[in-house]
Amino acid sequence: MTRRKPFLFLLIVFTFVLTLLSFWVVRQSSVRSGENFMISNVTINVDIHDRRFLTGTVSRFPYGSRQVCLYFDYSRVEEDGEIQVVWRWGDKVVQSETYPLPAPSGSRMYCLLQESGVPLPRGKYAVDILYRSETIPEFRFEIY
C-alpha cells in the first residue's frame, strides 16, 4: 500500500501539470484581436439601393447591367484596418483595390463598373474580400 502512494501522488501531479499546460496552450493559440474579422448580410445587386436579396438568393443578372455592387456589414476590425476587394471575370482579375476600414464595425459598399459606361460583359464573376491574411470565401454571380 505504501508503494502505491508515491505512484498515486505522481499521477495526480502529472494530471495537474498536464491540465495547466493545456490551458496555457489554448490561451496562447486563442484568437487575437483582428484575426476574427467577420462579415455578414452580404448583398450583391445591380441596384445600389436594393438590399432585399442576400447573396445566394439572386446570383444572376441580365445583360445590360452597368454595375454590380457588393454590400456587407463588418465587425471586429483592428484600428487602421483595411481590406482588399478583388473582382474577377472568369479567371481574369478585372479590379483589385485596398480600402481602409475607418471603424471597428460598420457597413461598406463597393461597385464594379466599366469607366466607359458600357454594360458589363456576359460571364461568370467572383468577388473576394481579404483582411490581413484571411480570405473570406468568394461570392459568385453571373451576367447572362
DSSP file (Angstrom, degrees, kcal/mol; ACC not computed):
  #  RESIDUE AA STRUCTURE BP1 BP2  ACC     N-H-->O    O-->H-N    N-H-->O    O-->H-N    TCO  KAPPA ALPHA  PHI   PSI    X-CA   Y-CA   Z-CA
    1    1 A M     >        0   0    0      0, 0.0     4,-1.0     0, 0.0     3,-0.4   0.000 360.0 360.0 360.0 -35.7    0.0    0.0    0.0
    2    2 A T  T  4  +     0   0    0      1,-0.2     3,-0.1     2,-0.2     0, 0.0   0.789 360.0  57.8 -70.7 -26.0    2.8    2.4    0.7
    3    3 A R  T  > S+     0   0    0      1,-0.2     4,-0.9     2,-0.2    -1,-0.2   0.792 102.7  55.3 -72.8 -25.7    4.3    1.8   -2.7
    4    4 A R  H  > S+     0   0    0     -3,-0.4     4,-3.1     1,-0.2     5,-0.2   0.793  94.0  68.7 -76.6 -27.8    1.1    3.0   -4.3
    5    5 A K  H  X S+     0   0    0     -4,-1.0     4,-2.8     2,-0.2     5,-0.2   0.928 100.8  45.1 -61.1 -47.0    1.0    6.3   -2.5
    6    6 A P  H  > S+     0   0    0      0, 0.0     4,-2.7     0, 0.0    -1,-0.2   0.911 115.4  48.8 -63.8 -37.8    4.0    7.7   -4.5
    7    7 A F  H  X S+     0   0    0     -4,-0.9     4,-2.3     2,-0.2    -2,-0.2   0.931 113.2  46.2 -64.0 -45.3    2.6    6.4   -7.7
    8    8 A L  H  X S+     0   0    0     -4,-3.1     4,-2.2     2,-0.2    -1,-0.2   0.904 112.9  50.7 -63.4 -41.5   -0.8    7.9   -7.0
    9    9 A F  H  X S+     0   0    0     -4,-2.8     4,-2.6    -5,-0.2    -2,-0.2   0.928 111.3  47.9 -62.0 -45.3    0.9   11.2   -5.9
   10   10 A L  H  X S+     0   0    0     -4,-2.7     4,-2.8     1,-0.2    -2,-0.2   0.880 110.6  52.3 -62.8 -38.2    2.9   11.3   -9.2
   11   11 A L  H  X S+     0   0    0     -4,-2.3     4,-2.3     2,-0.2    -1,-0.2   0.904 111.1  46.5 -63.9 -42.0   -0.3   10.6  -11.2
   12   12 A I  H  X S+     0   0    0     -4,-2.2     4,-2.4     2,-0.2    -2,-0.2   0.926 114.3  47.2 -67.1 -44.8   -2.1   13.4   -9.5
   13   13 A V  H  X S+     0   0    0     -4,-2.6     4,-2.8     2,-0.2     5,-0.2   0.924 112.7  49.6 -62.9 -44.4    0.8   15.9  -10.0
   14   14 A F  H  X S+     0   0    0     -4,-2.8     4,-2.7     1,-0.2    -2,-0.2   0.914 111.6  48.7 -60.3 -44.4    1.2   14.8  -13.7
   15   15 A T  H  X S+     0   0    0     -4,-2.3     4,-2.2     2,-0.2    -1,-0.2   0.908 112.6  48.6 -62.2 -42.8   -2.6   15.3  -14.3
   16   16 A F  H  X S+     0   0    0     -4,-2.4     4,-2.4     2,-0.2    -2,-0.2   0.928 113.5  45.8 -63.8 -46.6   -2.5   18.7  -12.6
   17   17 A V  H  X S+     0   0    0     -4,-2.8     4,-2.6     1,-0.2    -2,-0.2   0.905 112.5  51.1 -64.2 -42.0    0.6   19.8  -14.7
   18   18 A L  H  X S+     0   0    0     -4,-2.7     4,-2.3    -5,-0.2    -1,-0.2   0.893 109.9  50.2 -62.7 -39.9   -0.9   18.5  -17.9
   19   19 A T  H  X S+     0   0    0     -4,-2.2     4,-2.2     2,-0.2    -2,-0.2   0.932 112.2  46.7 -63.9 -46.5   -4.2   20.4  -17.2
   20   20 A L  H  X S+     0   0    0     -4,-2.4     4,-2.1     1,-0.2    -2,-0.2   0.911 112.3  50.8 -62.0 -42.1   -2.3   23.6  -16.5
   21   21 A L  H  X S+     0   0    0     -4,-2.6     4,-2.4     1,-0.2    -1,-0.2   0.897 109.0  50.4 -63.0 -41.2   -0.2   23.1  -19.7
   22   22 A S  H  X S+     0   0    0     -4,-2.3     4,-2.4     1,-0.2    -1,-0.2   0.894 109.6  50.6 -66.6 -39.0   -3.3   22.5  -21.8
   23   23 A F  H  X S+     0   0    0     -4,-2.2     4,-2.2     2,-0.2    -1,-0.2   0.904 111.1  49.7 -63.2 -39.8   -4.9   25.7  -20.5
   24   24 A W  H  X S+     0   0    0     -4,-2.1     4,-2.3     2,-0.2    -2,-0.2   0.914 110.9  48.7 -64.5 -43.9   -1.8   27.7  -21.3
   25   25 A V  H  X S+     0   0    0     -4,-2.4     4,-1.9     2,-0.2    -2,-0.2   0.917 111.9  48.9 -63.5 -43.8   -1.6   26.2  -24.9
   26   26 A V  H  < S+     0   0    0     -4,-2.4     4,-0.4     1,-0.2    -1,-0.2   0.910 111.8  49.4 -63.0 -41.9   -5.2   27.0  -25.5
   27   27 A R  H >< S+     0   0    0     -4,-2.2     3,-0.8     1,-0.2    -1,-0.2   0.896 110.7  50.1 -64.6 -40.1   -4.8   30.6  -24.2
   28   28 A Q  H 3< S+     0   0    0     -4,-2.3    -1,-0.2     1,-0.2    -2,-0.2   0.834 115.1  42.9 -67.6 -32.8   -1.7   31.1  -26.4
   29   29 A S  T 3< S+     0   0    0     -4,-1.9    -1,-0.2    -5,-0.2    -2,-0.2   0.352  87.7 121.5 -96.8   7.0   -3.5   29.9  -29.5
   30   30 A S  S <  S-     0   0    0     -3,-0.8     2,-0.2    -4,-0.4    -3,-0.1  -0.225  79.0 -79.9 -66.5 161.9   -6.7   31.7  -28.9
   31   31 A V        -     0   0    0      1,-0.1     2,-0.2     3,-0.0    -1,-0.1  -0.439  48.6-144.8 -67.7 127.9   -7.9   34.2  -31.5
   32   32 A R    >   -     0   0    0     -2,-0.2     3,-2.0     1,-0.2     4,-0.4  -0.497  37.0 -72.2 -89.2 162.0   -6.2   37.5  -31.2
   33   33 A S  T 3  S+     0   0    0      1,-0.3    -1,-0.2    -2,-0.2    45,-0.1  -0.285 120.8  15.3 -54.7 131.2   -7.8   40.9  -31.9
   34   34 A G  T >  S+     0   0    0     42,-0.1     3,-0.8    -3,-0.1    -1,-0.3   0.110 101.8  92.0  91.4 -21.8   -8.4   41.4  -35.6
   35   35 A E  T <  S+     0   0    0     -3,-2.0    -2,-0.2     1,-0.2    42,-0.1   0.539  80.5  60.0 -82.9  -4.0   -8.0   37.7  -36.5
   36   36 A N  T 3  S+     0   0    0     -4,-0.4    -1,-0.2    40,-0.2    41,-0.1  -0.133  73.7 164.6-113.7  37.0  -11.7   37.1  -36.1
   37   37 A F    <   -     0   0    0     -3,-0.8     2,-0.4    94,-0.1    39,-0.2  -0.247  17.5-164.8 -52.0 135.6  -12.8   39.6  -38.7
   38   38 A M  E     -A   75   0A   0     37,-2.1    37,-2.1    98,-0.0     2,-0.3  -0.973  16.3-170.3-131.0 143.4  -16.4   38.9  -39.6
   39   39 A I  E     +A   74   0A   0     -2,-0.4     2,-0.3    35,-0.2    35,-0.2  -0.950  14.7 169.5-124.6 153.5  -18.7   40.0  -42.4
   40   40 A S  E     +A   73   0A   0     33,-2.4    33,-2.8    -2,-0.3    -2,-0.0  -0.940  50.9  39.7-152.0 170.5  -22.5   39.5  -42.6
   41   41 A N  E    S-     0   0A   0     -2,-0.3     2,-0.3    31,-0.2    -1,-0.1   0.882  70.7-172.7  51.5  46.2  -25.5   40.5  -44.6
   42   42 A V  E     -     0   0A   0     30,-0.1    13,-2.5    -3,-0.1     2,-0.4  -0.547   4.8-177.8 -74.1 128.5  -23.6   40.2  -47.9
   43   43 A T  E     -A   71   0A   0     28,-3.0    28,-2.9    -2,-0.3     2,-0.5  -0.994  14.6-170.8-128.7 133.4  -25.7   41.5  -50.8
   44   44 A I  E     +A   70   0A   0      9,-0.4     2,-0.3    -2,-0.4    26,-0.2  -0.991  29.0 143.8-121.4 122.2  -24.7   41.6  -54.5
   45   45 A N  E     -A   69   0A   0     24,-2.0    24,-3.6    -2,-0.5    16,-0.1  -0.962  56.2-125.6-152.5 164.1  -27.1   43.5  -56.7
   46   46 A V  S    S+     0   0    0     -2,-0.3     2,-0.6    22,-0.2    20,-0.1   0.584  97.3  68.7 -89.7 -12.0  -27.2   45.8  -59.7
   47   47 A D  S >  S-     0   0    0      3,-0.2     3,-1.5    22,-0.1    -1,-0.1  -0.940  72.9-151.0-109.5 120.6  -29.1   48.5  -57.8
   48   48 A I  T 3  S+     0   0    0     -2,-0.6    -1,-0.1     1,-0.3    20,-0.0   0.689  96.8  49.4 -66.4 -16.4  -27.1   50.2  -55.1
   49   49 A H  T 3  S+     0   0    0      1,-0.1     2,-0.8    -3,-0.0    -1,-0.3   0.465  89.7  92.8 -99.4  -2.4  -30.3   50.9  -53.0
   50   50 A D    <   +     0   0    0     -3,-1.5    -3,-0.2     1,-0.1     3,-0.2  -0.822  32.8 154.1-100.8 108.7  -31.7   47.3  -53.2
   51   51 A R        +     0   0    0     -2,-0.8    -1,-0.1     1,-0.1    -3,-0.0   0.081  41.5 107.5-115.6  21.6  -30.6   45.2  -50.2
   52   52 A R  S    S+     0   0    0      1,-0.1     2,-0.6     2,-0.0    -1,-0.1   0.795  70.7  61.6 -70.0 -27.1  -33.6   42.8  -50.3
   53   53 A F  S    S-     0   0    0     -3,-0.2    -9,-0.4     5,-0.0     2,-0.1  -0.886  70.7-152.7-112.0 117.5  -31.7   39.8  -51.7
   54   54 A L    >>  -     0   0    0     -2,-0.6     3,-2.3   -11,-0.2     4,-0.8  -0.489  45.3 -77.6 -78.2 155.9  -28.8   38.3  -49.8
   55   55 A T  T 34 S+     0   0    0    -13,-2.5    -1,-0.1     1,-0.3     4,-0.1  -0.239 121.8  36.0 -53.9 137.6  -26.1   36.6  -51.8
   56   56 A G  T 34 S+     0   0    0      2,-0.3    -1,-0.3    84,-0.2     3,-0.2  -0.059 105.8  71.9 104.0 -30.3  -27.2   33.2  -52.9
   57   57 A T  T <4 S+     0   0    0     -3,-2.3     2,-0.5     1,-0.3    -2,-0.2   0.918 112.1  19.7 -80.8 -47.6  -30.8   34.3  -53.5
   58   58 A V     <  +     0   0    0     -4,-0.8    -2,-0.3   -14,-0.1    -1,-0.3  -0.964  67.7 146.4-123.9 112.9  -30.0   36.4  -56.6
   59   59 A S        +     0   0    0     -2,-0.5    83,-2.5    -3,-0.2     2,-0.4   0.287  55.4  71.9-128.7   8.7  -26.8   35.5  -58.3
   60   60 A R  E     -c  142   0B   0     81,-0.2    83,-0.2    83,-0.1    -1,-0.1  -0.989  54.3-175.6-129.2 136.1  -27.7   36.1  -62.0
   61   61 A F  E     -c  143   0B   0     81,-2.9    83,-2.2    -2,-0.4     3,-0.1  -0.969  29.3-108.4-129.3 144.7  -28.3   39.5  -63.6
   62   62 A P    >   -     0   0    0      0, 0.0     3,-1.2     0, 0.0     2,-0.0  -0.348  42.6 -93.3 -72.3 151.8  -29.4   40.2  -67.2
   63   63 A Y  T 3  S+     0   0    0      1,-0.2     3,-0.1    56,-0.1    81,-0.0  -0.345 108.9  58.8 -59.3 143.5  -27.0   41.6  -69.8
   64   64 A G  T 3   +     0   0    0     56,-0.5     2,-0.2     1,-0.4    -1,-0.2   0.161  67.9 137.3 115.0 -14.0  -27.2   45.4  -69.8
   65   65 A S    <   -     0   0    0     -3,-1.2    55,-2.8    55,-0.2    -1,-0.4  -0.479  36.4-166.5 -65.2 128.4  -26.2   45.8  -66.2
   66   66 A R        +     0   0    0     53,-0.3    48,-0.7    -2,-0.2     2,-0.3   0.614  68.0  16.0 -94.2 -14.2  -23.8   48.7  -66.0
   67   67 A Q  E     - B   0 113A   0     46,-0.2     2,-0.4   -21,-0.1    46,-0.2  -0.992  55.1-155.4-154.0 155.3  -22.7   48.0  -62.4
   68   68 A V  E     - B   0 112A   0     44,-1.9    44,-3.0    -2,-0.3     2,-0.4  -0.998  20.9-154.5-131.6 130.2  -22.8   45.3  -59.8
   69   69 A C  E     -AB  45 111A   0    -24,-3.6   -24,-2.0    -2,-0.4     2,-0.5  -0.878   7.7-154.1-114.5 139.0  -22.5   46.3  -56.1
   70   70 A L  E     +AB  44 110A   0     40,-3.6    40,-2.5    -2,-0.4     2,-0.4  -0.940  18.5 179.9-106.4 124.3  -21.2   44.4  -53.2
   71   71 A Y  E     +AB  43 109A   0    -28,-2.9   -28,-3.0    -2,-0.5     2,-0.3  -0.984   9.4 154.2-127.0 137.4  -22.7   45.5  -49.8
   72   72 A F  E     - B   0 108A   0     36,-2.2    36,-2.6    -2,-0.4     2,-0.3  -0.993  37.5-124.4-157.1 158.7  -21.8   44.0  -46.4
   73   73 A D  E     -AB  40 107A   0    -33,-2.8   -33,-2.4    -2,-0.3     2,-0.3  -0.818  32.2-168.7 -99.6 146.5  -21.7   44.6  -42.7
   74   74 A Y  E     +AB  39 106A   0     32,-3.1    32,-2.2    -2,-0.3     2,-0.3  -0.929   9.7 175.4-134.9 159.8  -18.4   44.0  -40.9
   75   75 A S  E     +A   38   0A   0    -37,-2.1   -37,-2.1    -2,-0.3    30,-0.2  -0.973  51.5  47.4-155.0 166.8  -17.1   43.8  -37.4
   76   76 A R        +     0   0    0     -2,-0.3     2,-0.4    28,-0.3   -40,-0.2   0.914  65.9 157.2  66.6  48.7  -14.1   43.0  -35.3
   77   77 A V        -     0   0    0     27,-1.6    -1,-0.2    -3,-0.1     3,-0.1  -0.860  38.8-125.3-105.1 137.6  -11.6   45.2  -37.2
   78   78 A E    >   -     0   0    0     -2,-0.4     3,-1.5     1,-0.1    23,-0.1  -0.332  45.6 -76.9 -71.9 161.0   -8.4   46.4  -35.6
   79   79 A E  T 3  S+     0   0    0      1,-0.3    -1,-0.1    -2,-0.0    24,-0.1  -0.332 120.8  14.5 -59.1 139.5   -7.6   50.1  -35.6
   80   80 A D  T 3  S+     0   0    0     21,-0.2    -1,-0.3     1,-0.2    -2,-0.1   0.772  93.8 163.3  62.0  29.2   -6.3   51.3  -39.0
   81   81 A G    <   -     0   0    0     -3,-1.5    20,-3.1    20,-0.5     2,-0.3  -0.361  15.8-172.0 -73.7 157.3   -7.6   48.0  -40.6
   82   82 A E  E     -D  100   0B   0     18,-0.3    50,-0.6    -2,-0.1     2,-0.3  -0.984   9.8-150.7-147.2 156.6   -8.0   47.7  -44.3
   83   83 A I  E     -DE  99 131B   0     16,-2.6    16,-3.0    -2,-0.3     2,-0.5  -0.859  10.8-136.8-124.0 161.2   -9.5   45.2  -46.7
   84   84 A Q  E     -DE  98 130B   0     46,-2.4    46,-2.6    -2,-0.3     2,-0.5  -0.981  13.4-160.0-117.0 131.2   -8.8   44.2  -50.3
   85   85 A V  E     -DE  97 129B   0     12,-2.7    12,-2.0    -2,-0.5     2,-0.5  -0.957   8.6-169.8-112.9 121.6  -11.7   43.7  -52.7
   86   86 A V  E     -DE  96 128B   0     42,-2.4    42,-2.7    -2,-0.5     2,-0.4  -0.953   3.9-163.7-118.5 118.7  -10.8   41.6  -55.8
   87   87 A W  E     -DE  95 127B   0      8,-3.1     7,-2.1    -2,-0.5     8,-1.5  -0.855  10.6-171.0-100.2 133.0  -13.3   41.3  -58.7
   88   88 A R  E     -DE  93 126B   0     38,-3.2    38,-2.1    -2,-0.4     2,-0.5  -0.969  18.8-160.4-126.9 143.0  -12.7   38.6  -61.2
   89   89 A W  E >  S-DE  92 125B   0      3,-2.8     3,-1.9    -2,-0.4     2,-0.3  -0.969  77.8 -42.8-117.7 110.0  -14.4   37.8  -64.5
   90   90 A G  T 3  S-     0   0    0     34,-2.6    33,-0.0    -2,-0.5    36,-0.0  -0.568 124.3 -28.2  64.1-126.4  -13.7   34.2  -65.3
   91   91 A D  T 3  S+     0   0    0     -2,-0.3     2,-0.5    -3,-0.1    -1,-0.3   0.397 119.4  98.9 -97.0   1.3  -10.1   33.7  -64.4
   92   92 A K  E <  S-D   89   0B   0     -3,-1.9    -3,-2.8     2,-0.0     2,-0.6  -0.774  71.2-133.4 -98.1 128.9   -9.1   37.3  -65.1
   93   93 A V  E     +D   88   0B   0     -2,-0.5    -5,-0.3    -5,-0.2     3,-0.1  -0.695  26.7 175.9 -75.7 120.7   -8.7   39.9  -62.3
   94   94 A V  E     +     0   0B   0     -7,-2.1     2,-0.3    -2,-0.6    -6,-0.2   0.650  66.0   8.5-102.7 -20.1  -10.6   43.0  -63.5
   95   95 A Q  E     +D   87   0B   0     -8,-1.5    -8,-3.1    17,-0.0    -1,-0.4  -0.930  56.3 174.5-160.2 137.9  -10.3   45.2  -60.4
   96   96 A S  E     +D   86   0B   0     -2,-0.3     2,-0.3   -10,-0.2   -10,-0.2  -0.925  14.8 164.7-146.1 117.9   -8.4   44.9  -57.2
   97   97 A E  E     -D   85   0B   0    -12,-2.0   -12,-2.7    -2,-0.3     2,-0.5  -0.965  29.3-137.6-135.8 150.1   -8.3   47.7  -54.6
   98   98 A T  E     -D   84   0B   0     -2,-0.3   -14,-0.2   -14,-0.2    -2,-0.0  -0.925  24.8-172.1-107.4 132.8   -7.4   48.1  -51.0
   99   99 A Y  E     -D   83   0B   0    -16,-3.0   -16,-2.6    -2,-0.5     2,-0.2  -0.961  21.9-120.4-127.8 140.9   -9.7   50.2  -48.8
  100  100 A P  E     -D   82   0B   0      0, 0.0   -18,-0.3     0, 0.0   -19,-0.1  -0.495  15.4-142.5 -74.6 149.0   -9.4   51.5  -45.2
  101  101 A L        -     0   0    0    -20,-3.1   -20,-0.5    -2,-0.2   -21,-0.2  -0.942  13.2-164.0-110.0 107.2  -12.0   50.4  -42.7
  102  102 A P        +     0   0    0      0, 0.0    -1,-0.1     0, 0.0   -22,-0.1   0.610  66.0  33.3 -74.0 -12.8  -12.5   53.5  -40.5
  103  103 A A  S    S-     0   0    0    -24,-0.1     3,-0.1     1,-0.1   -25,-0.0  -0.930  83.7-109.3-139.4 161.3  -14.2   51.9  -37.6
  104  104 A P  S    S+     0   0    0      0, 0.0   -27,-1.6     0, 0.0     2,-0.3   0.748 105.2  11.0 -63.6 -22.6  -14.2   48.5  -35.8
  105  105 A S  S    S+     0   0    0    -30,-0.2     2,-0.3   -29,-0.2   -30,-0.2  -0.985  81.3 103.2-151.1 158.2  -17.6   47.7  -37.2
  106  106 A G  E     -B   74   0A   0    -32,-2.2   -32,-3.1    -2,-0.3     2,-0.3  -0.987  58.8 -68.3 164.3-159.2  -19.9   49.2  -39.9
  107  107 A S  E     -B   73   0A   0     -2,-0.3     2,-0.3   -34,-0.3   -34,-0.2  -0.960  36.9-171.8-129.6 146.6  -21.2   48.7  -43.4
  108  108 A R  E     -B   72   0A   0    -36,-2.6   -36,-2.2    -2,-0.3     2,-0.4  -0.964   7.2-163.5-137.2 154.2  -19.4   49.1  -46.7
  109  109 A M  E     +B   71   0A   0     -2,-0.3     2,-0.4   -38,-0.2   -38,-0.2  -0.995   8.2 177.9-139.5 134.3  -20.3   49.1  -50.4
  110  110 A Y  E     -B   70   0A   0    -40,-2.5   -40,-3.6    -2,-0.4     2,-0.4  -0.992  12.1-155.6-134.2 141.7  -18.1   48.6  -53.4
  111  111 A C  E     -B   69   0A   0     -2,-0.4     2,-0.5   -42,-0.3   -42,-0.2  -0.903  10.2-146.1-123.0 148.0  -19.2   48.6  -57.0
  112  112 A L  E     +B   68   0A   0    -44,-3.0   -44,-1.9    -2,-0.4     2,-0.3  -0.954  37.6 145.2-107.3 124.2  -17.8   47.1  -60.2
  113  113 A L  E     -B   67   0A   0     -2,-0.5     2,-0.4   -46,-0.2   -46,-0.2  -0.985  48.7-107.3-153.2 159.0  -18.4   49.1  -63.3
  114  114 A Q    >   -     0   0    0    -48,-0.7     3,-1.6     4,-0.4     6,-0.0  -0.746  21.5-137.4 -90.4 136.3  -16.7   50.0  -66.6
  115  115 A E  T 3  S+     0   0    0     -2,-0.4    -1,-0.1     1,-0.3     0, 0.0   0.789 102.8  61.8 -62.4 -27.6  -15.4   53.5  -66.8
  116  116 A S  T 3  S-     0   0    0      2,-0.1    -1,-0.3     1,-0.1    -2,-0.0   0.656 108.5-124.0 -74.9 -13.8  -16.7   53.8  -70.4
  117  117 A G    <   +     0   0    0     -3,-1.6    -2,-0.1     1,-0.3     3,-0.1   0.440  65.2 134.8  86.5  -1.3  -20.3   53.2  -69.2
  118  118 A V        -     0   0    0      1,-0.1    -4,-0.4   -52,-0.0    -1,-0.3  -0.428  66.4 -84.9 -76.7 158.5  -20.9   50.2  -71.4
  119  119 A P        -     0   0    0      0, 0.0   -53,-0.3     0, 0.0    -1,-0.1  -0.214  49.4 -97.1 -60.6 152.1  -22.6   47.2  -69.9
  120  120 A L        -     0   0    0    -55,-2.8   -56,-0.5     1,-0.1   -55,-0.2  -0.445  50.3-100.5 -65.6 142.7  -20.5   44.6  -68.0
  121  121 A P        -     0   0    0      0, 0.0    22,-0.1     0, 0.0    -1,-0.1  -0.244  39.0 -98.2 -66.4 154.1  -19.7   41.7  -70.3
  122  122 A R  S    S+     0   0    0     22,-0.1     2,-0.3    -3,-0.1    22,-0.2  -0.346  75.7  79.5 -64.8 151.2  -21.6   38.4  -70.0
  123  123 A G  E    S- F   0 143B   0     20,-2.8    20,-2.5    -3,-0.1     2,-0.4  -0.823  79.6 -50.2 142.1-177.8  -20.0   35.7  -68.0
  124  124 A K  E     - F   0 142B   0     -2,-0.3   -34,-2.6    18,-0.2     2,-0.3  -0.774  50.6-172.2 -96.0 135.4  -19.3   34.4  -64.6
  125  125 A Y  E     -EF  89 141B   0     16,-3.3    16,-1.9    -2,-0.4     2,-0.3  -0.815   9.1-170.1-122.8 160.5  -17.8   36.7  -61.9
  126  126 A A  E     -EF  88 140B   0    -38,-2.1   -38,-3.2    -2,-0.3     2,-0.4  -0.984   7.0-156.7-146.8 151.2  -16.5   36.3  -58.4
  127  127 A V  E     -EF  87 139B   0     12,-2.3    12,-2.4    -2,-0.3     2,-0.4  -0.999   8.8-162.9-131.9 132.0  -15.5   38.8  -55.7
  128  128 A D  E     -E   86   0B   0    -42,-2.7   -42,-2.4    -2,-0.4     2,-0.5  -0.868   5.6-156.0-112.2 145.8  -13.1   38.1  -52.9
  129  129 A I  E     -EF  85 136B   0      7,-0.6     7,-2.9    -2,-0.4     2,-0.4  -0.991  12.9-170.0-120.0 125.7  -12.6   40.0  -49.7
  130  130 A L  E     -EF  84 135B   0    -46,-2.6   -46,-2.4    -2,-0.5     2,-0.5  -0.963   9.3-176.5-120.0 131.8   -9.3   39.8  -48.0
  131  131 A Y  E >   -EF  83 134B   0      3,-2.6     3,-2.8    -2,-0.4     2,-0.2  -0.976  67.0 -49.8-126.6 116.6   -8.5   41.1  -44.5
  132  132 A R  T 3  S-     0   0    0    -50,-0.6   -97,-0.0    -2,-0.5   -48,-0.0  -0.402 123.7 -23.1  53.2-121.1   -4.9   40.7  -43.4
  133  133 A S  T 3  S+     0   0    0     -2,-0.2     2,-0.4    -3,-0.1    -1,-0.3   0.408 118.9 101.8 -96.9   3.1   -4.1   37.1  -44.2
  134  134 A E  E <   - F   0 131B   0     -3,-2.8    -3,-2.6     2,-0.0     2,-0.5  -0.713  54.4-160.8 -91.6 135.5   -7.7   36.0  -44.0
  135  135 A T  E     - F   0 130B   0     -2,-0.4    -5,-0.2    -5,-0.2     3,-0.1  -0.969  12.8-142.0-112.8 122.6   -9.7   35.4  -47.2
  136  136 A I  E     - F   0 129B   0     -7,-2.9    -7,-0.6    -2,-0.5     3,-0.1  -0.614  42.8 -88.2 -75.8 140.0  -13.4   35.4  -46.9
  137  137 A P  E     -     0   0B   0      0, 0.0    -1,-0.1     0, 0.0    -8,-0.1  -0.183  55.6-101.2 -49.9 141.1  -15.0   32.8  -49.2
  138  138 A E  E     -     0   0B   0    -10,-0.1     2,-0.5    -3,-0.1   -10,-0.2  -0.215  26.4-135.6 -68.1 155.2  -15.6   34.2  -52.6
  139  139 A F  E     - F   0 127B   0    -12,-2.4   -12,-2.3    -3,-0.1     2,-0.3  -0.949  21.5-155.8-112.6 130.9  -19.0   35.4  -53.7
  140  140 A R  E     + F   0 126B   0     -2,-0.5     2,-0.3   -14,-0.2   -14,-0.2  -0.799  19.3 160.2-112.2 147.8  -20.1   34.4  -57.2
  141  141 A F  E     - F   0 125B   0    -16,-1.9   -16,-3.3    -2,-0.3     2,-0.4  -0.959  21.6-139.9-153.4 169.8  -22.6   35.9  -59.7
  142  142 A E  E     -cF  60 124B   0    -83,-2.5   -81,-2.9    -2,-0.3     2,-0.6  -0.991   6.7-151.5-138.3 143.0  -23.3   35.8  -63.4
  143  143 A I  E      cF  61 123B   0    -20,-2.5   -20,-2.8    -2,-0.4   -83,-0.1  -0.977 360.0 360.0-109.6 119.0  -24.3   38.2  -66.0
  144  144 A Y              0   0    0    -83,-2.2   -22,-0.1    -2,-0.6    -1,-0.1   0.395 360.0 360.0-110.2 360.0  -26.3   36.3  -68.7
